[in-house]
Amino acid sequence: MVYRQPTVYARHEPTNDSAAIQYLDDKTLATCKDVIIYHDRRSRHFYARFPFYQSKPDRRNRYVTINCFRYRLVWL
């Protein structure tokens, strides 16, 4: 029996961190991108958010661990 890991979908989005929006200038704020994880390919069912100031997956990653579960990661 082969176990297939569930798939989640990721993409970069502008941050919605209120402190960053309030205190950073526009040029710096434009570089602050969060990684948003979704359950579906159409980006409708939000699952997790990795803020720009924390360690987050990048395009080299094929897997991500969220809440102690390993998921296959597909970038949009």
C-alpha positions as a Markdown table, in Angstrom:
| # | Residue | x | y | z |
|---|---|---|---|---|
| 1 | Met | 0.0 | 0.0 | 0.0 |
| 2 | Val | 1.4 | 3.4 | -1.0 |
| 3 | Tyr | 0.6 | 6.4 | 1.1 |
| 4 | Arg | 0.0 | 9.6 | -0.9 |
| 5 | Gln | 0.4 | 12.8 | 1.0 |
| 6 | Pro | -2.3 | 15.4 | 0.7 |
| 7 | Thr | -1.5 | 18.3 | -1.5 |
| 8 | Val | -1.6 | 22.0 | -0.6 |
| 9 | Tyr | -1.1 | 25.0 | -2.8 |
| 10 | Ala | 1.1 | 28.0 | -2.1 |
| 11 | Arg | 1.6 | 31.5 | -3.4 |
| 12 | His | 3.2 | 34.8 | -2.4 |
| 13 | Glu | 0.9 | 37.6 | -1.4 |
| 14 | Pro | 1.4 | 41.1 | 0.0 |
| 15 | Thr | 1.6 | 41.1 | 3.8 |
| 16 | Asn | -1.5 | 42.0 | 5.8 |
| 17 | Asp | 0.6 | 42.6 | 9.0 |
| 18 | Ser | -0.8 | 45.8 | 10.6 |
| 19 | Ala | 2.5 | 46.8 | 12.2 |
| 20 | Ala | 4.4 | 46.5 | 9.0 |
| 21 | Ile | 1.8 | 48.5 | 7.1 |
| 22 | Gln | 1.8 | 51.2 | 9.7 |
| 23 | Tyr | 5.6 | 51.6 | 10.2 |
| 24 | Leu | 7.3 | 50.6 | 6.9 |
| 25 | Asp | 7.6 | 52.9 | 3.9 |
| 26 | Asp | 6.0 | 51.9 | 0.6 |
| 27 | Lys | 9.2 | 50.7 | -1.1 |
| 28 | Thr | 10.1 | 48.4 | 1.8 |
| 29 | Leu | 6.5 | 47.2 | 2.2 |
| 30 | Ala | 6.4 | 46.2 | -1.4 |
| 31 | Thr | 9.1 | 43.6 | -0.7 |
| 32 | Cys | 7.3 | 42.1 | 2.3 |
| 33 | Lys | 5.5 | 39.0 | 0.8 |
| 34 | Asp | 3.8 | 36.4 | 2.9 |
| 35 | Val | 3.5 | 32.8 | 1.8 |
| 36 | Ile | -0.2 | 31.8 | 1.9 |
| 37 | Ile | -1.2 | 28.1 | 1.8 |
| 38 | Tyr | -4.5 | 27.0 | 0.3 |
| 39 | His | -6.4 | 23.7 | 0.2 |
| 40 | Asp | -7.4 | 24.1 | -3.4 |
| 41 | Arg | -5.8 | 25.1 | -6.7 |
| 42 | Arg | -8.2 | 28.1 | -7.1 |
| 43 | Ser | -7.0 | 29.7 | -3.9 |
| 44 | Arg | -10.4 | 29.8 | -2.3 |
| 45 | His | -10.0 | 27.7 | 0.9 |
| 46 | Phe | -7.3 | 29.3 | 3.1 |
| 47 | Tyr | -5.3 | 27.0 | 5.2 |
| 48 | Ala | -2.2 | 28.7 | 6.6 |
| 49 | Arg | 0.0 | 31.9 | 6.5 |
| 50 | Phe | 3.7 | 32.2 | 6.8 |
| 51 | Pro | 4.5 | 35.9 | 7.6 |
| 52 | Phe | 7.4 | 37.6 | 5.8 |
| 53 | Tyr | 9.5 | 37.9 | 9.0 |
| 54 | Gln | 9.4 | 34.2 | 9.9 |
| 55 | Ser | 11.0 | 31.2 | 8.2 |
| 56 | Lys | 8.8 | 30.1 | 5.4 |
| 57 | Pro | 8.9 | 27.7 | 2.4 |
| 58 | Asp | 10.3 | 28.9 | -0.9 |
| 59 | Arg | 10.0 | 27.6 | -4.4 |
| 60 | Arg | 12.7 | 25.0 | -3.8 |
| 61 | Asn | 10.5 | 23.2 | -1.3 |
| 62 | Arg | 8.4 | 20.3 | -2.4 |
| 63 | Tyr | 6.9 | 19.5 | 1.0 |
| 64 | Val | 5.8 | 21.6 | 4.0 |
| 65 | Thr | 4.9 | 20.7 | 7.5 |
| 66 | Ile | 1.8 | 22.4 | 9.0 |
| 67 | Asn | 0.4 | 21.4 | 12.4 |
| 68 | Cys | 2.7 | 18.3 | 12.6 |
| 69 | Phe | 1.4 | 16.9 | 9.2 |
| 70 | Arg | 3.5 | 16.7 | 6.1 |
| 71 | Tyr | 1.9 | 18.0 | 2.8 |
| 72 | Arg | 3.0 | 17.9 | -0.8 |
| 73 | Leu | 3.5 | 21.6 | -1.8 |
| 74 | Val | 2.5 | 22.9 | -5.2 |
| 75 | Trp | 3.4 | 26.5 | -6.1 |
| 76 | Leu | 0.8 | 28.6 | -8.0 |
